[in-house]
């Protein structure tokens, strides 16, 4: 019996939603690992939806895997969670349960989320031998956020209305901040810049720019950079098993190409830690993005990363400017 099913897209919630569901939307990595099995399920002229804005075509189109244009696709490919990974949650296993506990502390309304597009990139769920990047999803390579759990966010109407343009012309970027700040961004519906008046009535002041109050917001094409603790400040919480945990939050976004400028990192890795490589897939002189165009960015996933509070601090959090 196949580990995959081709179903009507409208039936995705019935198969994939909820913690006890047996299936999840298949992504490119798992399809490549079991390509012959998937091909056998597809009819000649099929076009079938995958996770992360991707699709796979039937043999008549060459069985190509590529970004879809955002239009409606009638069928979707789902895979058993036991094959995709993440069946074992808890110490030494998939961190999704602890990630859900962290997200729950934010108090975000359920209307923000679409669990059909949840995705885990831990070592259990996203195998070491699977690709580190996706070359066909947007104008720049997509760097897989290994070690993070993504909780899918519902796209705003304006993004859905863009159709093909949104996936073709808008690249993946990451914005790291304290978990509470990520909540404020989602609830306000925009990426604020210093000087903006927030819903609370306060005026936003930048706290991570050496005292500067430049009228821009910052993102990165690398979650390794956006996930440094200087930006994505860890927060304490308790998981469902009662364990004391630490966790971070990063917004996974689509950002319109041409709406931002690029620059080298400004944290001193090159001068203070010259042997340290933040992200081997991202050129050092392009690791920061600056933009003053609030409408040019759309968060589509809330990424979280968790670890035990009583354990050693992970080395990947550190930067030369940590207090």
Secondary structure, DSSP 4 states (H G I P E B T S, - for coil): --SEEEEEGGGHHHHH-STT-SEEE--HHHHHHTHHHHHHH--TT-EEE-STTEEEE-GGGTS-EEE--SS--SEEEEEEHHHHS--SBSTTSB-HHHHHHHHHHHT--GGGB-GGG-EE-STTTS-TTS-SEESSSSSSPEEP-TT-EEEEBPPPHHHHHHTHHHHHHEEEEEEEE-HHHHHHHHHHTS---TTPBPTTSPBP--SSSTT---S-EEEBS-HHHHTSTTTS--EEEE-TT--EEEEEEEEEEEEETTS-EEE--SSSHHHHSTT--S-TTS-GGGSEEEE--GGGEEEEEEEEEEEETTSPPPGGG--TT--
